[in-house]
Amino acid sequence: MKLLYAPGACSLGIHLLLEEIGAPYETEAVNLREGAQFAPAFTALNPKSKVPTLVRDDGSVLTEFPAIAFWLARTHPAAKLLPEDAEGQARALEAMDHVVSSIHMRGFTLMFRPDSLAPTAEPEAAKARGREIFTRGLEVANQALAGKDYVLGDFSIADAALFYVEFWGAGRMKMALPANCQAHYARMLARPAVQRTMAAEGLEA
Ligand SMILES: N[C@@H](CCC(=O)N[C@@H](CS)C(=O)NCC(=O)O)C(=O)O
């Protein structure tokens, strides 16, 4: 397997899942700032120009965080990254979709690219709205974590998703996370697989 990733991007969550699994994999850094995701070598693999992009051993390509995480968990059951029952699997997908679609794609994106959907005459208002969505999303995750170490109780792919937005909030933006998210972030950072991933991407918490 080969993961195309960008240091500190949402691909961080998939990177750490590969470390948790422990099967051999390669990585290739994609320089998003230089627009490498639009170069033909990349779009030939993923015409959506996004990381994470996973090239599997048979050469086929899988994209979109929840799909990659779900596939990794299902194909590596020994790593115990996903509950076995339908309810638990649906909850994992629900939590990941909330992170990717709302906290990341609406909140974080609006904060840093206020004109990403349409030109706006009020970029500061759009950024503030993004911050509100990001913060509100983490508050919802915080409530769901009450009384639990991990999103579903035991560690799962849902934690990898929550971790990357916690890293963006606490690590990059130096925001105070709500208490349960802060404890979850610290718990994630204590995992050897997460530490190896952070080191490999050159990141500091
Ligand atoms: N829906 C996608 C989102 C992926 C995404 O937004 N990736 C960002 C990095 S965090 C990216 O590749 N951005 C490059 C670009 O938009 O040009 C997923 O779940 O994987």
The ligand as an ORCA input file, in Angstrom:
! r2SCAN-3c Opt
* xyz 0 1
  N     -13.574     14.655      1.530
  C     -12.143     14.443      1.494
  C     -11.435     15.702      1.946
  C      -9.979     15.649      1.659
  C      -9.361     17.015      1.729
  O     -10.050     18.058      1.850
  N      -8.038     17.038      1.626
  C      -7.298     18.277      1.633
  C      -6.170     18.248      2.654
  S      -6.829     18.157      4.321
  C      -6.656     18.442      0.266
  O      -6.150     17.503     -0.300
  N      -6.679     19.680     -0.252
  C      -6.053     19.993     -1.490
  C      -6.881     20.931     -2.315
  O      -8.067     21.149     -1.974
  O      -6.355     21.444     -3.292
  C     -11.794     13.247      2.376
  O     -12.605     12.868      3.213
  O     -10.718     12.659      2.219
*
